Amino acid sequence: MKLGILINSNKHLPVITGIVRAAVARGNQVIIFSMDEGTKLLEEPDYVSLAEIQGISMSYCDHSAIELSVNTDGLSESIGRSSQYSNAAMNHEADKVLVL
C-alpha cells in the first residue's frame, strides 16, 4: 500500500514519525508532502531524517517555505523542493491519504 501524508501543521511531529515508521515497518510505501505551517518541520532533525528511510519519499512546497522564512539550507537532496504539483501527484498515487 502507498500511504500519502499531507503535513500542513507543525504540531504533530511525534504522531507523524510514529505513523511513518509503523507504516514502513509493515512494508508500506509512504509519500510525505509538507506545505503551509508544515514546512516549519523541515527545521526539525527528527522530521527530515524520515527522508533517509527506504520506502519514504518526501517533498515540500517551496512557496510555503519561502513565505514562512523556513531555513531549507543543507536539506538532504532526497527531500524534494517542489510545488503543489507534488501534492496532486501524491493524492493520485496514494491508496490512502492522511492530513496532519
Backbone torsions as a table, in degrees:
resi	resn	phi	psi	omega
1	MET	NA	146.8	173.6
2	LYS	-106.8	121.8	178.0
3	LEU	-105.1	124.1	174.3
4	GLY	-98.7	139.6	176.8
5	ILE	-130.1	116.7	175.5
6	LEU	-94.8	119.2	-178.9
7	ILE	-105.6	107.7	178.3
8	ASN	-121.7	15.8	177.2
9	SER	-139.8	153.2	177.8
10	ASN	-105.4	22.8	-172.7
11	LYS	-98.6	-6.4	-168.4
12	HIS	-124.7	34.3	-174.6
13	LEU	-54.8	-48.9	179.8
14	PRO	-62.0	-35.0	178.2
15	VAL	-67.5	-45.0	-179.3
16	ILE	-60.4	-51.4	-177.7
17	THR	-63.4	-37.5	178.8
18	GLY	-65.1	-46.6	179.3
19	ILE	-62.9	-46.1	-177.5
20	VAL	-62.5	-48.4	-179.2
21	ARG	-64.5	-38.1	178.5
22	ALA	-67.0	-41.3	-179.9
23	ALA	-63.9	-44.8	179.8
24	VAL	-67.0	-39.1	179.2
25	ALA	-61.5	-25.8	178.9
26	ARG	-92.4	8.6	176.0
27	GLY	86.9	13.5	179.2
28	ASN	-89.7	155.1	171.0
29	GLN	-93.3	146.4	-179.1
30	VAL	-128.4	131.1	175.5
31	ILE	-113.9	123.8	-178.6
32	ILE	-117.0	130.5	174.3
33	PHE	-128.1	126.0	179.7
34	SER	-106.3	138.5	176.0
35	MET	-148.5	171.0	178.9
36	ASP	48.2	-135.7	-177.7
37	GLU	-60.6	-23.3	179.4
38	GLY	-62.3	-23.9	178.5
39	THR	-67.8	-19.0	177.2
40	LYS	-63.6	-23.7	177.9
41	LEU	-67.9	-15.1	176.9
42	LEU	-65.1	-11.8	176.3
43	GLU	-95.1	3.6	-178.7
44	GLU	-104.9	118.8	-178.9
45	PRO	-56.4	-37.8	179.7
46	ASP	-63.6	-33.3	179.9
47	TYR	-75.0	-52.7	-175.9
48	VAL	-66.4	-24.8	178.9
49	SER	-66.6	-20.1	177.9
50	LEU	-61.0	-30.7	-177.9
51	ALA	-65.0	-19.0	-178.2
52	GLU	-88.0	-4.7	-179.2
53	ILE	-85.1	131.2	179.1
54	GLN	-61.3	134.5	-179.6
55	GLY	99.0	-1.0	-179.6
56	ILE	-117.8	132.3	169.9
57	SER	-120.1	141.0	-173.5
58	MET	-136.8	137.5	174.2
59	SER	-147.3	169.4	-179.0
60	TYR	-145.3	157.8	177.4
61	CYS	-78.9	110.5	-179.0
62	ASP	-61.9	-37.1	179.2
63	HIS	-59.7	-45.4	179.0
64	SER	-62.1	-44.7	-178.7
65	ALA	-61.8	-41.1	178.9
66	ILE	-66.4	-46.7	-179.1
67	GLU	-59.2	-33.6	-177.9
68	LEU	-98.4	8.5	179.3
69	SER	54.7	41.5	178.2
70	VAL	-77.5	132.8	178.6
71	ASN	-79.0	109.8	178.9
72	THR	-107.6	6.9	177.7
73	ASP	-63.0	134.8	175.9
74	GLY	81.8	4.6	177.0
75	LEU	-65.4	146.2	176.5
76	SER	-57.4	144.7	177.0
77	GLU	-68.1	-11.3	177.8
78	SER	-77.0	-8.0	175.8
79	ILE	-101.4	112.8	-174.5
80	GLY	-76.6	127.9	172.4
81	ARG	-85.8	117.4	-167.0
82	SER	-144.1	-157.6	-179.4
83	SER	-134.6	-171.9	178.0
84	GLN	-65.5	-12.1	174.9
85	TYR	-59.4	-39.7	178.9
86	SER	-65.3	-34.0	175.6
87	ASN	-63.9	-46.7	179.5
88	ALA	-63.0	-42.3	179.3
89	ALA	-63.6	-41.7	178.1
90	MET	-60.2	-45.1	-179.7
91	ASN	-64.3	-30.3	177.8
92	HIS	-75.7	-41.1	-174.5
93	GLU	-81.8	-31.2	-172.9
94	ALA	-76.8	145.6	174.4
95	ASP	-78.0	-33.8	177.7
96	LYS	-139.0	148.7	178.1
97	VAL	-131.4	129.3	173.3
98	LEU	-104.4	147.1	175.5
99	VAL	-121.3	121.8	179.4
100	LEU	-127.7	NA	NA
